[in-house]
Structures are given as structure tokens and as C-alpha cells.
Amino acid sequence: MRTPFPVFDPLLAIWNSKRDGEKLPAWRDFEMRDFVGWHAHLVLFEVRHDPFDLYFRLCGTAASETYGANLTGTTLRDMSYKIENKTDLLYFRALVDERLIGVSTGPEYWHNREHIKLCYLDLPLSKDGNHVTHFLTCVVKGQPVWELKP
């Protein structure tokens, strides 16, 4: 399995290595050494319900720099640049409901740096292997997906 973002293929391979058939891996299935070279770019989200939201459990230094703050301990709804939060929540809700991997790209609009493109990989995690309880997200600066070549 590959992503439209070749930079993420090694991370996707790590995630796939922790799966048990169709069951999703849990955060506890990973060790920090699994992510050598990725740590700074990772975000660990906890999925919350009533209302649906994502809670930042961990936010790596490069991800924090991208967002302009360490968001650990906050939620998507708490973020100061709320323009896209509704869209982001709908996107993650679909990933939860369908147990999907997400890949996306977009500009760094919140710092008025639309010329900087970000690429995201959102990997679902589960405590029981079936229901999405967390996301392991990786964010890197790069080109939009339509300019990437496999």
C-alpha cells in the first residue's frame, strides 16, 4: 500500500506492520523507536464524542512550529484559527465512521503563508482493533498532491 505522498510510505509501512489482519493497531502497539526521524512531525489525537472533537495528546516540535503553538492539551475546537475547524471535524468524523486512512494537502493559511503547502497523513488507531479511538497524524511541509510524482 502506498500513499499519494511518497514521503509518508515508510510511516504507513510501520503502521501496517502493527495491524492484525483487518484490525487497527493501538497506540500501545508502537514504541518510540519505531518513529526515529518522524518524532517532530507527529501528532497523537484522541477521538472524543458528545460533541465530536479531537484532543491533542502529543504534538511534536515541527508540528507545533507549523501550527504556531504546542497544541498538546487542546482540541480542534480550541484552536485559534477556527476557519477550517468545521471542515476538519467533518473530515475526521468520516475517517472515524469508515475506519479510513486520511491523506490531505493544503496551504498554511493561518499564518498568511498560503505559498507554504502542508501534507498530512492520518492513521487511525483503536484500543479494541475495531473502533477508532485515536489518530496518529504526521504533518510535513511539501508540495500539493497534484504536483507530487510517485
C-alpha positions as CSV (number, residue, x, y, z in Angstrom):
1,M,0.0,0.0,0.0
2,R,1.3,3.5,-0.9
3,T,0.0,7.0,-0.3
4,P,-0.1,9.8,-2.9
5,F,2.7,11.3,-0.7
6,P,5.8,9.1,-1.2
7,V,7.4,10.8,1.9
8,F,4.8,9.0,4.1
9,D,5.3,5.5,2.7
10,P,7.8,4.4,5.4
11,L,5.4,5.6,8.1
12,L,2.5,3.8,6.5
13,A,4.6,0.7,6.4
14,I,5.3,0.9,10.2
15,W,1.5,1.3,10.8
16,N,0.7,-1.6,8.6
17,S,3.3,-3.8,10.4
18,K,1.4,-3.3,13.6
19,R,-2.0,-4.3,12.2
20,D,-3.5,-7.7,12.8
21,G,-5.4,-8.6,9.7
22,E,-8.3,-6.1,9.4
23,K,-7.8,-4.9,13.0
24,L,-6.4,-1.4,13.5
25,P,-3.3,-1.1,15.7
26,A,-3.4,0.6,19.1
27,W,-1.0,3.3,20.2
28,R,0.4,0.8,22.8
29,D,1.5,-1.4,19.8
30,F,4.2,1.2,18.9
31,E,7.4,2.1,20.6
32,M,9.0,5.5,20.3
33,R,12.0,4.0,18.4
34,D,9.5,3.0,15.6
35,F,9.3,6.7,14.7
36,V,13.0,7.6,14.5
37,G,13.2,10.6,12.2
38,W,9.4,11.2,12.5
39,H,9.0,12.3,16.1
40,A,9.0,16.1,15.5
41,H,6.3,15.7,12.8
42,L,3.8,13.6,14.7
43,V,0.6,14.5,16.4
44,L,-1.4,12.0,18.5
45,F,-5.1,12.8,18.6
46,E,-7.6,11.2,21.0
47,V,-11.1,11.0,19.5
48,R,-13.8,12.5,21.7
49,H,-17.6,12.3,21.3
50,D,-20.5,14.5,22.5
51,P,-19.6,16.7,20.8
52,F,-17.2,15.1,18.3
53,D,-13.7,16.5,18.7
54,L,-10.1,15.6,18.6
55,Y,-7.9,16.2,21.6
56,F,-4.1,16.8,21.1
57,R,-2.4,14.2,23.3
58,L,1.1,14.8,21.8
59,C,2.3,17.5,19.4
60,G,5.8,17.2,18.0
61,T,8.1,20.2,17.7
62,A,7.9,20.5,13.9
63,A,4.1,20.2,14.1
64,S,4.0,22.8,16.9
65,E,6.1,25.1,14.8
66,T,3.8,24.6,11.8
67,Y,0.7,25.4,13.9
68,G,2.5,28.3,15.7
69,A,1.9,26.8,19.2
70,N,2.3,23.5,21.1
71,L,-1.3,22.3,21.0
72,T,-0.9,19.4,23.4
73,G,-3.8,19.5,25.8
74,T,-6.2,21.4,23.5
75,T,-8.8,20.3,20.9
76,L,-9.5,21.1,17.3
77,R,-12.4,23.2,18.6
78,D,-10.0,25.2,20.8
79,M,-7.7,26.2,18.0
80,S,-7.5,30.0,17.5
81,Y,-7.7,29.8,13.7
82,K,-11.2,28.2,13.6
83,I,-11.9,28.9,9.9
84,E,-11.3,25.3,8.8
85,N,-12.2,23.5,12.1
86,K,-15.7,22.6,11.0
87,T,-14.3,21.1,7.8
88,D,-11.5,19.3,9.7
89,L,-14.0,17.9,12.1
90,L,-16.2,16.6,9.3
91,Y,-13.2,15.1,7.6
92,F,-12.1,13.3,10.8
93,R,-15.6,12.2,11.5
94,A,-15.8,10.5,8.1
95,L,-12.4,8.8,8.8
96,V,-13.7,7.5,12.2
97,D,-17.1,6.3,10.8
98,E,-15.4,4.5,7.9
99,R,-12.2,3.4,9.6
100,L,-10.1,5.1,6.9
101,I,-6.6,6.4,6.5
102,G,-6.6,10.1,5.5
103,V,-4.2,11.9,3.3
104,S,-4.5,15.6,2.5
105,T,-2.7,18.7,1.5
106,G,-3.3,22.4,1.8
107,P,-1.8,25.8,2.4
108,E,-0.6,27.2,5.7
109,Y,-3.3,29.8,5.6
110,W,-3.4,30.6,9.3
111,H,0.0,32.4,9.2
112,N,-0.8,34.2,5.9
113,R,1.7,31.8,4.3
114,E,-0.6,30.3,1.6
115,H,2.5,29.7,-0.5
116,I,3.7,27.0,2.0
117,K,2.0,23.7,1.4
118,L,1.4,21.1,4.1
119,C,0.9,17.4,3.6
120,Y,-0.9,15.3,6.2
121,L,-1.2,11.5,6.9
122,D,-3.9,10.5,9.4
123,L,-3.6,6.9,10.6
124,P,-6.5,5.5,12.6
125,L,-5.7,3.7,15.9
126,S,-8.0,1.6,18.1
127,K,-8.0,0.2,21.6
128,D,-10.1,-2.8,20.6
129,G,-8.9,-3.1,17.0
130,N,-12.3,-2.1,15.6
131,H,-13.4,1.3,16.8
132,V,-11.2,4.3,16.0
133,T,-10.1,5.9,19.3
134,H,-7.0,7.9,18.2
135,F,-5.2,9.2,15.1
136,L,-1.5,9.2,14.6
137,T,-1.1,12.2,12.3
138,C,2.1,13.3,10.5
139,V,2.4,16.8,9.0
140,V,5.3,17.8,6.7
141,K,5.9,20.8,4.5
142,G,5.8,19.9,0.9
143,Q,4.1,20.2,-2.5
144,P,0.4,19.8,-3.2
145,V,-0.5,16.3,-4.1
146,W,-1.2,17.1,-7.7
147,E,2.5,18.1,-8.1
148,L,3.9,15.0,-6.4
149,K,5.2,12.2,-8.6
150,P,5.2,8.6,-7.4
